Amino acid sequence: MNILVTGADGQLGNSLRKISDDYNHKFTFTDFEELDVTSEQEIDNYLKAGSFDFLINCAAYTAVDDAENNYDNALLLNATAPYLLAKYAKKYKTRFIHISTDYVFDGKNSTPYTPQSLTNPKNVYGNTKLQGEKKVLRCNKDAKIIRTSWLYSEFGNNFVKTMLKIGATKSSVNVVFDQIGSPTYATDLAKTIMKMVEHMPIDSIFHFSNEGVCSWYDFARKIMEFSNLKCKVLPILSKDYPTLAKRPSYSVMDKYDIKLNLRIEIPHWEDSLKECLNNIDD
């Protein structure tokens, strides 16, 4: 198949590029230099010329705190761009997969969120991503959306790499312990996306993260432990680490649907963290 990946210079885009040689498909990886996903004319021309079977949209405005003061830019990348990509994917009979976030939820649940759970984002990032989901499915009913959480990888900037830098230079670090979720190794998500490409399910929205549940504090402690760093991780409350954007206190997602539809086993987050750290060391 002929597969187009947008947002290819991000964590997930780079992870798809990393595993692309394992598949007998033709991949085209683009970022804004090759394809401006906010330009309707560019998208139309690119998809018309490319004859793609699949479009995997990894492009997004992911700076959660910055989005609070940049609503228009976040809306453009997280809602308008996915809508335009979905619209022209439908026009040229290209199957469309879009990546969304656990931040579409408010965190008030005490049991894992299903794809059908009520959405109620607490911040601009989550709000614009939810608008993107709705626009995509309104214009392209065959589109697939995968919500993910706490994404990290060997690439770019993320929590794991931040903790490694701090762990190598400081004796202690404060990390919130009252935000609960599930980390996602981008390589595991990339493999799942490719499974969806090859075994397209019927439903529209799916959840994916690694198995297991933890707080950011637990996550940080394991990063230090697995990396043999002596930096002490100290638990603090979210109110003692104020951020521009409010985060959901609980964003664990139910992955039953994606496991059933794609017949996959998802690795535990600790095992995937070890794999990522090994790849960073390499």
Protein Blocks (a to p, Z undefined) as FASTA:
>chain_A
ZZddehklmmklmmmmmmmmmpccddddddfklocckbmklmmmmmmmnopabdcdfbdc
fblklmmmmmmlmmmmmmmmmmmmmmmmmmnopacdddddfklpgolacbdcdfkbccdd
fbfklmmmmmmmmmmmmmomkbccdddehiacfehjdfklmmmmmmmmpcbdcddfkbcc
ddddfklmmmmmmmmmmmccfblbdcdddeddddfklmmmmmmmmnopabdcddddfklm
ccfbdcdfblcdcfklmmmmnopacddfklmmmmmmmmmmZZ
